[in-house]
Amino acid sequence: KEEGYSLPSNSLSKEYYTIQYGDVDNDGTVDAVDVQRIKSHIDNVNLLTGQGLLNADINGDGVIDSKDMNILSKTLAGNTKCTLPSTTPCKG
């Protein structure tokens, strides 16, 4: 079973952020850098924090995992109905 990284429920409140699902590096666009940031987080190389952490939960399930990375990759390739960045989660 693949391990995901749950969003910290006590230390990060979504009410103080405007979530832009997919824009992991907070530059206003969604690109390969955002995919790489999620991969680095999953691989425990560079953990995401704050806004980037919230934006990385593409499908809104509370866990940053390969599902989020796959949805983002497919969206960049034009293979989903998602438009990212978005203020609503994308299920792919």
Order of alpha helices (4+ residues) and beta strands (2+ residues): beta-alpha-alpha-beta-alpha
